[in-house]
Amino acid sequence: MTLATPVAAPAPSTGSTPVLSVRDLRISFPSEAGTVEAVRGVSFELLPGRTLCIVGESGSGKSATAMGIMGLLPPTARLGGQVLLGGRDLIGLGDQELSRIRGKSIGMVFQDPLSALTPIFSVGRLLSDALRVHQNLTKRAAWEQAVELLDLVGIPDPRGRAASFPHEFSGGMRQRVVIAMAIANRPSVLVADEPTTALDVTVQAQILDVLRVAQQETGAGLVLITHDLGVVAGHADDVAVMYAGRVLEHAGVEELFRRPTMPYTARLLAAVPTVDGGTRRPLVPIGGEPPALVGLPAGCPFAGRCAVALDACRTDEPELRQVTGHGHVACLRATEIADGTLDPTGDAAPVDRPTAAGPAGTGEVVLRVEDLVRTFPVTKGGLLKRRVGTLHAVNRVGFELRAGETLGLVGESGSGKTTTLLEILRLRRPESGRIEIAGTEVGTVASRARARELRQDVQIVMQDPLGALDPRMPVFQLLAEPLRAVGRDRESIRSRVGELLALVGLDDSVGDRFPAALSGGQRQRVGIARALATEPRLLALDEPLSALDVSVQAGVINLLARLQRELGLAYLVVAHDLAVVRYICDRIAVMYLGHIVETGETETIFSDPKHPYTRALLSAVPVPDPRRERTRERVVLEGEQPNAARPPEGCVFVDRCPLYRLADEDVRHRCRTRRPEPTPVPGQPGHEYACHGV
């Protein structure tokens, strides 16, 4: 295995006859408000070995299209058009007929692998059953093929792990099992619906590699549905951009990224942060919200959000038409945009990156963490539990955060990021170490009154805004609740709620609406407003953008930047999206298995990473540029994180470290037996890493 490898090109087409033809697909659902036109006339063809990526915002019809192709829509859905698989139309077939086709001629990789796997059967049983349904195999022969499939998708010790159950696998390994099931009978078409959404960047890169290997092994055409345009750049041959149930642009990946010709596509690309390229271009958010798919008005559905719309765009909905040298575009101004005489983003205001209130290191210290330790008991037994070990979640973590500054905690799932954040928010004496907030050590706070005062100084913005907001309360009451808790009077609360809504860019009318009636971006703004109600000095942001479309992300990044400038807030951000981290953070702390392995200023970390784990993280982040994404080198990490209940005696990264494999015996011995101490980087103040081999 090479330590650094360029991203491989997609599999070449192996034929000229389409394996899948979708023609004028229409899908609608009944609702109390009327008929929801979820998919409106989608058409495309998929050749063997080719990858078609379908992209767009939530609600654009991507997943409904995939479910319509697979025949997995609810009985109330109405379908029209044609879905030709090997020349056979799947529309109108009964469930029994579709069951004979699904898994044999067409396979699917679902977004949530745990929900896609039956928990009461071992993964070997699941795979062998999938094989025996469509092939005349003995149990033994099917089991042997299941082991071979697990080996193909990169499961370590495939014969031993075949007897394991889905809950015993990590998220990335479960997704590998789902891919193995999808390709078990060598289908001619694979449909993957957001297969990497909930995965870390390193695991995401591994899963995409597995998908590519699976496609090459079977020669299948792949329909990949994703919202990550970096993934599109690295893996697509063709791209279909959907909006309001329609395909608005369909082109080759090189042509689409080089010159997007539909204004919606251009705005999507302009809103995507990137970790590559040296210079940080401004992000351009897309204003407004996608239209409701009930009773769509006449004209182009994007006209209300388009910066270059004409009056004619609001009266007639343009059809897809060929643009010379590009592809098919549904826009009246496509020719002007393709010629370069019109900027499809218009004069939309760019997003400013948050900047510290003063020179680095000069603001007041809002948060200080020293040698923080957090462990959890590992128990065994049912009625009478006994302690059999200790899980080391956070181990001697320390950092400082100053007013007007943003610190990002990054790393894979299980690295201790969220546990660190929650230990700070508990406002109680830690198990070991020291936490100081606004000059007060939390371990010395004795009275409830002082703890309540300290609570006002630190607030949290959760990852899932819908789950964090009480669905039974309107927005006004949600914002008023923390104000009542600190003793504000009724008139003061009413005035403050109005200020908070204006502060996060929401209209007063939103105060009467319930969370379910708001968009994802609006809900996150309400969550931020609620966190700001008590005028805190520190905001803890736990994956604040991961549940949002890229078009909404840019607007929330803009909001966080403005609030920091105006209020002098300190942000502690937990995130796995390093492209977003680069835009919003002044400094970064990279965590692995409860330890900080590297810390420094954001641009220093991105331009000159020292620790091999940091290099692997950065190289795994997709870049939304096909040429750079497919030619850059990527550090490959093998295996999974070790069990935090049994961490290595020396360096916690030793089992996956590419430098360890190349080191001499003396260095290897130190890596195995001694924890590396933080080492300053000469000439780079504040930049430290913990590694014996660098």
N, C-alpha and C positions, 0 to 999 in steps of 0.2 A: 504493500500500500504506500502511495506517495503521501508526503506530509502536506503538500500544497498542490492542489489540482485545479485547473480551470473548469468552469461549469461547462458540461458537455452540451453540444448542440442537440436540438430535438431530433427524434428519429426521422429519417427520410421517408417520404411516401413510398409505399410498396405497390401501388396500383393507381389506375386512373378512373376506376368505377367506384362511385361513392358507396361506402358501407352503410351510411345513414343519410337519408334525405328528409328534411322537415320542410313541409310546404304549407304556407298560410295557416300555421297553427294558431288556434284561438281557444282560450280557456276563460270561462267565467264562473262566478260563484254567486249564489243568492245571498242577500243580506237585508237587514231591516231598512237600510237607507236606499236600497235598490240593487240592481245587478252590478257586481264588481267585475269589470273587464280586465282581468289580471294579465292576460297575454293577448295581443291584438295583431295577428297576422305575421308571426315570426317564421322566417324561411332561411334555411342554410343547408349546405351539403358538406359531408365529412368524408375525406378520403382515408384509405388505410394508412396507418402510421403517422397521420397528421394530428396536430393538437389545435382545437378551436377553444379559445378562452372567451367566456361570456362574462362581462363586467358591467357594473352599474351600482347605483345606490340601493339601499334596502327598499323593498316595495316595487322595484322596477320590473319584476317578473322573471328573474333568473331562475330561482328555485322552482317556481311553478312550471317553467318550461321543462326543467329536468324531470320533475314528477310526471308531467304530461307524457314525456318521451318514454318513461319507465312504466307508465300505466299505474301509478301509485297515488292518484288523486282521490279525494273522498267521493262517495257516490253522488253527492249533491252537485259536483262540478259538471259543467257542460263543455264538451270538447268538439272542435271542428278542425277541418284541414286534414293533412296527411302526415303520418310518421312512417316512412318506408325504411324497413330494416332488411337489407338483402333483397329488396324488391317487394317485400310483403308489408302491407299496411297494418300497423298495430292499432289504429283507431277503430273502436267498435268491437275489438276482441274481448271475450269473456275472461274472467279471472283465471280459470283453469288453463286456457290457451296461453295467456300471458305468463303464467307460472312455468310453463314448459320452455318459454323463451328467455325469461329473466334468469340470469345466472349461467345460461348456456351460450346464447348469442349476444347478450348484452349484460354487462355487469355494472354495479354501482358501488361507489365509495361514499359513505355518508359523512356528514359533518361531525356527528358525535359518535365515536366508535363504541363507547360503553353501552349506549342505547341500541346500537346495531347488533350487539352480540348477546346471545341468550346466556344469562349468568349461571344457569344450573348445569351447563355442559362445559367440558374442557374444550380448549381451542382446537385440539386434535380431533375431538368428536365433531365440533362444528364444521371443520374443514372436510372431514371424511364424509359427513352427511351431505354437504354441498356437492361433493363429487359423485356420490352414489345416487343422488336424485336424478342426475342426467347421464350417468354412465353405468354400464353393467360391470361393477367391480365387487370383489369380495371385501369383507371388512378389513382384512389384513392388507390387501393391495391399496385400498383407499387410505388406510392409516399411513402406509409408506409414502404415498403421494402427498399426504398432508404434511409429513415431516419434510419432504423435499420442498414443498411450497414455503414452509416456515424458514427453511435455509435460504431459499431464493430471495425472500424479502428481508433477510438480515437479522433474524432472531437468533441470538447466541444459544448454543446447546439445543438445537431444534428438537432432537428426540426427547430430551428430558423435559423441555418446556411445553411439548405437545400435551402433556398430562396436566398442565396448569390451567386454572380458570381465569376468565377475563379480568376479575378484580385483582389478580396477583400480578398483572402487567402494568407498566407505566402507560401514560397516555400515548406516547409515541409508539410503543410496542403494540398497543391495542390497535392503533391505526394501521400498522404493518399487517396485523392479522386480518383486518377488514379488506385491505388490498389483496392479500393472498386469497381470500374468499372470492373477491370479485374476478380474479384471473384464473381461478381453479379450473374452469372448463374451457379456457382459451377463447373467450368471446371476441367477436370482431369489433365491438364497440364498448368503451368504458366511459361511464359518466361519473365525475367526481364533483360533489357539491361541497364547496368550501372545506376541503380535506385537511387544511392546515390552520384553520382559524384560531383554535384554542391552544396551539402548540408554541413552545419557545422557538426562537430563531434557529438554534442549532438543530433541534428536533425537526423543525419545518424543512430545513435543508436536506436532512436525511430522508424524510418522507417523500419529498419531491424527487430525490434521486431514485428511491424505490419505485415510484410511479413510472419514472422514465425507463428503468430496467424492466418493469412489468410490461410496459408498452412495447419495448423492443423484443421481449421474449414472445409476446403473443401477436405482434404486428397489428394491434388494434388501433382504431381511431379513438382519440380521447376528447371528450367534451369536459373542459375544466371550468367550473364556476368559481370565481374568486372576486374579492374586492381589493386585493393587493396587487397594484400595478407593477410592483417589482417582480412578483411571481410571473405575471403576464410577460414581462420583458424577457425573462430567462427561459420560458418554457413554451410560449405560444408560437404557432405558425401563422394563424389567423386570429383576429380579434373581432368579436361582435359586441358593440356597446349598446346596452338596453336602457330605456328610460320610458316610464309610464306604459309598460307593457309592449313596447315596440323596439325593434332594432333601428337605431338612428345612424349608426356608422358600422360598416363591415369592411375591413381592409387587412392586408398583411401586416404583421407586427412591426416590421421595419418602417413601412410607409406610415402607419398610424402614429408611432412615436416620433418620427421625424417631422411630420407636419399634420397634426390632427385637423380635420377639415370640418367637423361638426363642432359648434361652439361648446356644447356640453362636454365633449371629449377633451377639448382644450382646457376647459375649466377644471375637469377632474385631474388632468396631468399637472396643472399649475398649482393644485392644492396638495400635491404629494411631497412630503419632506424626503430628503435623500441623505445618505451618509457618505456619498462618494462625490468626487469632482473637485474638492479643494475649496471652492467658493460656495457660499450658501446663498442660493437664489431666494427671493422673497416668495412666500406662499400667497395664493390668491383664493380666498374663500368663495363659495357659491352662495349668493344671497337667496333668501326665500326658502320655500319648502316644495318638494315634489307635489304634483296635483293629486287629488283623490281620484281613484279609478272608478268612481260612480258618477255618471253623467258628465263626462269630460266635455269642456267647452270646445267650440270649433277652433281650428287653427293648430299650430305647432304646440305640443304640450310643454315645451321648454321656453316658449316665448316670454312668459312672465318673469323668467330668471335670466334671460339672455341679454347680454350687453349690446348686441348688434342687431336686435330684432327690428323688422320693418312692420308697417301697418298690415301688409299682406300676410305676414306670419301669423296674425291673430284671427284671420278669417279662413285660410285654407291650410289643411295639414299636408305638408309636402311628402311625396312618395320617395322611396329609395331610388336614387338614380346613379348611373355610372359617372365617376369623375376620372378623367384620363390620368393614368399613371398612379392612381391611388386605390380606389375601391368604390363602394357604394355608400352614398351619404343622403340623408333625408334633411336637406337644408336649402332654402331658397338662395342663400348667399355662398353656397359651397364653391362656386367657380372663383369668386373674388378671394375667398380664403385660400384656396389651392394655389392661386396665382401669387399670393403674398401681398396683395394690395389691401387686405383687410385683416386686422388683428382680431381673432375670435374672442379673446378675453376682454376686449374693449378697454375702458379706462378704470377697471375695478381696482380698488385700493389694496395694496399688498399688506401682508402680515408682518408686523415688526417683532423681532425676537426680544424676549425679556432681557433687560440689562440691569446689572446691579446698581444700587442707589449711589454708590461711590466707588473709588478704586478698590480692587480686590483686597479683602482682608481688613478693611478700615471700618466697616459697620459694627454696630453693637452685637455681641454674641447673643442670639435668641435661644439656641439649643446647643448644649454640650453633652456628648456621650463619651464615657471613658470606661474601657474594659467591660462592656456589657456582656453578660452571660445569661442564657436562658436554656434550661433543659426541661425535658418532660419524661416522666416515668414510662417505661415499657412494661406492661403487665400481661399476665397470662392467667387463664382460668375463667370460669363462669361465675358461679355464686361466690366462691372464695378466691379472689384475685390475689396474685402474688407478683411482686416486682422482679422482673428477670433481666432488666437492663435500663440504660439511660439514653435518651435521644438528645443529642447535642444540637439544638436548633440554631443558637447564636453563641459564638465563642470569641470573647475578648474584642468586641467591635467598638471602635471609637471614631468620632468625627466632631467637627464644629460646623454650625450654620449661623450665618450672620444676617442682619436685617437687609432686605432688598436682594437676597441671594437665593439661588435655587440649587439644591443638591439632589442628584439622582442616584438612587440605589438600583443597580441593574444586575441581572444574572438569571439563570434558569430557574424554573419552578423547583422549590425545595432548597434554594440557596440561603434562605433566612431573611429575605427582604421584608416581607409582610410581618413576620414575627418581630423583627426589630422595630418596625413602625408601631405595632400594637403594644409593645413593651413601653414605648415612649408615651403612648396615649393612655395607658393605665393610670399614670400619675401616682404610682405606688413605688415603694422601695423595691428595686430590682433584686433578683436572686443573687447577683453579684455585679459589682461595678457601680457606676454613678451616672445619674441623669439630671441635668440642670436645665430648667426652662426659665427664661427671662430672669436669670440671676438667682433663682430659687432651686435648691436641690430637692427633688420630689421626695426623697427618702426622709427628709426632716419635717415635712408638712404633717402636723399633728391634728389640726382642727378641720372639721368639715367645711367651715366657712372659708378658710384659706384655700382648701382644695377646690371649692367652687369658684373662687376668684381665679385660681390658676387655670381651671378648665376653660375659662373665657379666653385665655391667651393662646390656646391650641385647639384647632378644630380639624375635622377630616372631611374629605370629599371621596365618596366611595366609587368603586368600579362600576357597579350597576345602579344607575340612578333610579330606575323603576323599583328595584328591590329596596333601595335606601329611603324611599318616600312612602309614607303611609297612604295607601290608595283610597282610604275613606275620608281623607281631609283635602279640601281645596288648597290651592297654592298659598292663599293669604294666611290660612291657619297654619300651614306648614312653616311659614316664615315667622309667624307670630309666636309659635310655641317656644323657641329658645329665648325669645325676649321676655315672655311671661316668667320663664324659669329664673331669670336674673332680676325680676322685680320691676320691670317697666310698667308704667300706667297705660291705660287704653289709648289715649290720644298720642302718646309717644310711640306706641306700637304701630298705630296706623300710619304715622308719618314715616317711621323707619322702614316699614314694609314697602312703601312707595319708593323710598330711596334705594332700597336693595334691588327692586325690580328694574329701576332705571340704571343702576350700577352694572347689572349683568346684561343690559340691552333687551329687556322684555317690557312689553306694554302693560299698563295697569289692568287691562281687561283679562290678562292671564291669571290674575289673582282669584277669579271666580271659577277657574277650571280645575278639574281633577287631574292627577298625574297621567292617567290612562288616555286623556284627551290631548296630551302634548307629544310632540316629536321627541326623538332621542336627544337631539341637541338642546331643545328647550328644557327637558327634564334635567340634563346635566347642568344647565345654567341655574335652574332652581336649586339644585344641590349645592352649587357654589354660593348662591345668595344665602342659603340657610347657614352654611358654614361661616359666612361673613357677618351674620346677624349680631354677634356679640363683640365685634371689632377685635378679632384675634390678631396676634402678632406672627403666628406660625400656622400655616396650612399644610396638613399631611394629605397628599394626593395619591390614592392607591389605584393605579392603572386608570387614570381619569379619562382616557381617550380610547381605550381598547374596545369599548362597546359602540363606538361611533363610526359612521361612514367617513371616508377621507374628505368628502366635501364639507362635512360638519366639523371635522377635526381642526381644520385651519381656522375656522371662526372661534372655536374654543381656545386654541393656542393664542389667538389675537386677544381674546378676553383676558386670559391669564396674564399676558404681557402688560396689558393696560392697567389691570388691577394692581400688579406689583409696582409699577411706576407710580401710580397715584397714591397707594396706601402704604408703600414701603414694606410689603409682606415678605416673609421668608417662606420658601416652599421646600418641603421634603417630598420628593416624588419617587414612588415605586413604579417601575415600568420595565417591560421587556422589549418594547419597540424602540430600538436605539436610534432610528431615524428621527422619531419624535423627541427623544431625549436630547439629541444634538441641538434641536431648536429651542428647547425651554430650559436647559440646565447650564449653570455656570461651572459647576464641578460635578464629577462623577465618582462614585465608589462602586467598584465591581466586587460582587459577593459570590462566593462559591462554598457550599456546604457549611454555612454559618460563619465563614471568615471573609474579611475584606482582603482581597489579593492584590488590588491596585486602586489607587486613588490619585486624582489630579484634576487640573482644569480641563474642561470639556474638549477644547480644540487640541490640547496637548495629548490627551488620551486617544483621540481619533487620528491624529497625524503621526504619533509616535508611541503606539502601545508597546509596553514592555513584557507584560505577563503573557504566556502562551494562551491562557484561557481568554484574556481580553482580545487577543488577535483572532481567536476562533470565533468569538461572539461577533466582532465587527465584520469578519469576512463572510459570515452566514447571512447577514442582512441583505435582502434583495435590493438591487439598484434599478430604478425605473428608466433604464436605458438599455435597449437590446444589445448594442455593440459592447458596452462596458461590462454588462452583466455576464455575457457569454465568453468574454476573453479574460476577465480578471481571475486571479488565483484565489482559491478558497482553502482554508485550513480545515482538515477533516478531523473530527473528534470521534473516537470509537467508544462504544459501550454507553452505559448509563452512569449517573451519579452514584457513588457508593451509598450504602445505608448509613444515615446519620447516627444510628444507634451503635454502629461499628465503624467509626471513621478510621482511616489509615493512621498509623502511629506518627509518621512524619508529615510531609506535605499532603494536604487533603486532595490535591489534584493529580497526584503521582500516577494513579491507575489509568488516566486518560491523556496524560501529558505527552505531546509529540517530541518535546525536547528531551524527556527522560529516556526515550528509546535510542537517542543518538549520543547520550552523555557517556563519559568514561566511568569506570567502576567507583572511583572516589565520590564523584558527584551523585551517582545513583545511591550509594550508601547513605549520604547525607539526606537525600530526598526521602528515603525510606525510614529513616530513624529520627530526623530532627525537623521540627517545624521551622520554616524560614521566617526570619524577622523582616519587618518593613525596611526597604533600602531606598534612600533618597536618590533621585536621578540628578547628577551634576548639571547645573545651569538651568534647571527647571523647578523653581520653588513650588513646594506643595505636591510634587509628583513623586509617589512612592509605590514600590511593588514588593511582593513577597515571593521570591523565587531563588532557588539555589543555582539554577542552570543558565540564567540570563547573563 
